[in-house]
Amino acid sequence: MSKGEKRREAFDARKSQIQEDKLADWLREPIGLDLQQVPGIGPANARILAEGEGDDKVETTHQLIGKFLMLKGRDVTPIEHCDMFWHWL
């Protein structure tokens, strides 16, 4: 990276600490309300999400999925979409 070049912070699937088998298991199960059933969300993250205000308050898995979907605009690429969600989190 050259001097003066700004490093871009964004979602990077290679840095995910979620085990692929746990994610696959979660994707096969019916969606439950408990946020802590989502791989990568423990008590601390669930508490932070629940402390949001207005549309940023997330208390259920359905609300989290809804927030992800709300960020998808007509002209938003999949990479941009994941980046937007990563920044929101």
Summary of the structure (lengths in Angstrom):
residues: 89
radius of gyration: 14.9
end to end distance: 26.3
largest distance: 48.9
contacts: 173
relative contact order: 0.15
helix: 53%
strand: 0%
